[in-house]
């Protein structure tokens, strides 16, 4: 993992941690904003380069 990927991973973990804290404090606007900031990391750094999807495809 290079330096840029490491920084992105750390940012992703930080966004998730703070989003969960905001959610526990019922600060919903802050929680949603932080969760949305965390979304791109898994989409960009998965081995298949596929966007995560909750839909089931046959």
C-alpha positions in Angstrom: 0.0 0.0 0.0 1.5 3.3 -1.0 1.4 6.6 0.9 -1.7 7.9 -0.8 -3.6 4.7 -0.3 -2.6 4.7 3.4 -3.9 8.3 3.8 -7.2 7.4 2.1 -7.6 4.4 4.3 -7.0 6.5 7.4 -9.5 9.2 6.3 -12.1 6.5 5.5 -11.7 5.0 9.0 -11.9 8.5 10.6 -15.0 9.4 8.7 -16.7 6.2 9.8 -15.7 6.6 13.4 -16.9 10.2 13.6 -20.1 9.4 11.7 -20.9 6.7 14.2 -20.2 9.0 17.1 -22.5 11.7 15.5 -25.2 9.2 15.0 -25.1 8.1 18.7 -25.4 11.8 19.7 -28.4 12.1 17.3 -26.6 14.6 15.2 -28.1 13.2 12.0 -26.9 15.9 9.5 -23.3 15.5 10.6 -23.6 11.7 10.6 -25.0 11.6 7.0 -22.3 14.0 5.7 -19.6 11.9 7.2 -21.0 8.6 6.0 -21.3 10.1 2.5 -17.6 11.2 2.7 -16.7 7.6 3.5 -18.5 6.0 0.5 -15.9 6.6 -2.2 -13.1 4.6 -0.6 -14.6 1.1 -0.8 -15.9 1.9 -4.3 -12.4 2.9 -5.5 -10.4 0.3 -3.6 -12.0 -3.0 -4.2 -10.2 -5.7 -6.2 -12.9 -6.0 -8.9 -13.2 -2.2 -9.3 -17.0 -2.6 -9.1 -19.3 -0.1 -7.3 -20.9 -1.7 -4.2 -24.6 -2.4 -4.8 -27.4 -3.7 -2.6 -29.3 -5.1 -5.6 -29.2 -8.8 -6.3 -28.4 -9.6 -9.9 -29.2 -13.0 -11.4 
